[in-house]
């Protein structure tokens, strides 16, 4: 997508009525939440595959905070 296209989209968004902008904000927030959930699930799966569980994370944090 070109820079001109991005500015055109932003211009169109600014011209939307308040109600439509609110809907757009809600839809974008829903998409962001769904993407975050997918990424978090992937990260949890990768951690499980590497044998990293919450206890291992807690031990590492404790070690860093308290020097061992």
C-alpha positions as CSV (number, residue, x, y, z in Angstrom):
1,X,0.0,0.0,0.0
2,X,1.4,3.4,-0.9
3,X,1.8,6.3,1.4
4,X,-0.9,8.2,-0.6
5,X,-3.3,5.3,0.0
6,X,-2.7,5.5,3.7
7,X,-3.3,9.2,3.8
8,X,-6.5,8.7,1.8
9,X,-7.7,6.2,4.3
10,X,-6.9,8.5,7.2
11,X,-8.7,11.3,5.4
12,X,-11.8,9.2,4.9
13,X,-11.8,8.1,8.6
14,X,-11.6,11.7,9.7
15,X,-14.7,12.5,7.6
16,X,-16.8,9.7,9.1
17,X,-19.7,10.7,11.3
18,X,-18.9,10.2,15.0
19,X,-21.1,7.1,15.2
20,X,-19.3,5.4,12.4
21,X,-15.9,6.3,13.8
22,X,-17.0,4.8,17.1
23,X,-18.0,1.6,15.3
24,X,-14.6,1.6,13.5
25,X,-12.8,2.0,16.8
26,X,-14.7,-0.9,18.3
27,X,-14.1,-3.2,15.3
28,X,-10.3,-2.4,15.3
29,X,-10.1,-3.1,19.0
30,X,-11.8,-6.4,18.5
31,X,-9.4,-7.3,15.7
32,X,-6.4,-6.3,17.9
33,X,-7.7,-8.3,20.8
34,X,-8.2,-11.4,18.6
35,X,-4.6,-11.0,17.2
36,X,-3.2,-10.6,20.7
37,X,-5.1,-13.8,21.8
38,X,-3.6,-15.7,18.8
39,X,-0.1,-14.5,19.6
40,X,-0.4,-15.3,23.3
41,X,-1.6,-18.8,22.4
42,X,1.4,-19.3,20.1
43,X,3.7,-18.1,22.8
44,X,2.2,-20.4,25.4
45,X,2.6,-23.3,23.0
46,X,6.2,-22.5,22.2
47,X,6.9,-22.3,26.0
48,X,5.3,-25.6,26.6
49,X,7.4,-27.2,23.8
50,X,10.5,-25.8,25.4
51,X,9.5,-27.1,28.9
52,X,8.9,-23.6,30.2
53,X,6.0,-23.4,32.7
54,X,4.9,-20.7,35.2
55,X,7.0,-22.2,37.9
56,X,10.1,-21.9,35.7
57,X,9.2,-18.3,34.9
58,X,8.7,-17.5,38.6
59,X,12.1,-19.0,39.5
60,X,13.8,-17.0,36.8
61,X,12.2,-13.8,37.9
62,X,13.0,-14.5,41.6
63,X,16.6,-15.2,40.6
64,X,17.0,-12.0,38.7
65,X,15.3,-9.9,41.4
66,X,17.1,-11.5,44.4
67,X,20.4,-12.6,42.8
68,X,20.1,-16.3,42.7
